[in-house]
Amino acid sequence: MRFWDTSVVVPLVLTEPSSPAVLETLAEDPDQCVWWGTSVECASALARVERDGGPVEQAFDRLDEFARTWREIAPSHAVRRATTRLLRVHPLRAADALQLAAAIVAAEGEPRSLPFVTLDRRLAAAAAREGFGLVRPGTLGTR
């Protein structure tokens, strides 16, 4: 199992330049763990594409399919507490800190036990500093 942040879930459901590498990463280990808000963040990204006239109906369907199979880390006091700490020690936005906090909770406080999949450079840097092993599908990342 690996923890997947939203930056790598979007290319699973919507064709992007990083999609082939992300799909290859998924094939290596199809067990996904995500933060509770991942589907909402993905829906936001898809809605932006839709507002710009892009076709997204199939992407929403694929998102629903993935959401039925992944392990989701629910909102909790532990996630909130970890998020607050992360915001104080890393230059992260709130949603990214929530992603990383959920991964810490999923790893039961042992980041080395759970690979962290991301295309986001800032989030990758913070995850590495927290002790996660990184999986960076085929690109240098975003942001």
N, C-alpha and C positions, 0 to 999 in steps of 0.2 A: 504494500500500500504506500502511496505517496500523497502528500498534501498538494492540491492544485489551487493556485490563486486565479482570480478572474482573468488575468492577462493571458492565461493559457487555455481557459475554458472557451472564451469567445472564438478563437480560431478553430476550435473543435466543431462549432455549430455554424459558423459563417466563414465562407472561403476568403482567406487572407493569404498574403505571401508566406506567413509562418505556418499555415495549416499543414502542409506535408510533414514538416519536422515535428509538429505537435502530435499529429496522428501517429507517427512512428513512435514517439515517446509513450503514448497511450498503449500501443500494441505491446511494448516492453513490459508494462505492468498496468493492466486495466482497472485495478482497484483504486478508486479515487476517494479522497477525503477532502471536503471543502468547508468553508465557513457558511453559516446559515444565510448570510446576505449575498452569496455568490450569484444565485439565480436572479436576484433583484439587480445586481450590478450588470449582469449579462443582458437582462431585459432593457436596461438603460442604454447600453451600447447598441443593441439591435434597434431600439426606438429611434436613436439618432440616425442610423442608416436609413430607416424607413422614412423619416422626415425629409431626408435628402433624396427620396425617390427610389431607394434600393429595395430589391425584393428580400423579404425577411421571413415570410410565413413558414417556409421549411426550416429556417434556423430556429424559430420559436418551437417548432415541433421537435427538432433534435435536442434543444435545451430541455424540454420536458422529458424526453427519453433518458438523457443523462441524469437528470434530477431524480428519476425513479431508482437509479442504481447506486448513486454515490452515497458515502457516509457523510452526514452533515453534522457539524459541530454547532450546537444550539447556543443561543444567548444564555449567559450564566454570569454569576458573580465572579467566577474565576476568569472568564474571558474579559469582563469589564476591568478587573483589577490588573490583569496582564496588559491590557490595552493602555491603561493610564501610565504604567511604568514605561512601556515602549515609546509612548509619545514624549516622555521626558528624556529619553536617552538616544533616540534616533530621529532624524529629520523626515518623519513620515506624516502623511495625511491620515485623518481619522480612519477611513475605510481600509487603508493599507495596514494600519496598526491593528485593526480588528482582525484582518486576515492573518497576520502574524501571531496575534494572541490566540486565535483559534487553533493554529498549528501547534503552538506551545501546549495548549490544553490537550489536543489530540495526541501529542507525543508524551503526555503525562509528565511534563517537565523535563524530558530527556530528548532535546532536539536532535541529537545524533541518531536517534532511533527512527526518524521519519524524514525521508527525502522531501525537499521543498521544490516544487515545480513552478517556475515563473519566467516571464519575459521582461519583467519590470526591473530595471537596474537598481533603482533606489531600494525597492523592497528586497531584492536579492542581496544587496550589501547588508541591510539590517538583519536579514535571516542568517547570513553567514556569520555575522558578529554574534548572533544569538547561539550559534553552534550547529545550525542545520547544514546538512549536505545539500548542495544545490543541483538541480537538474535544469539546464537552460537549453531548451530545444532549438538547436541549429541556428541561432541568431545571437547578435549582441544585445538584443533586448530593446525596450522602449523607455521613454522618459529619461 
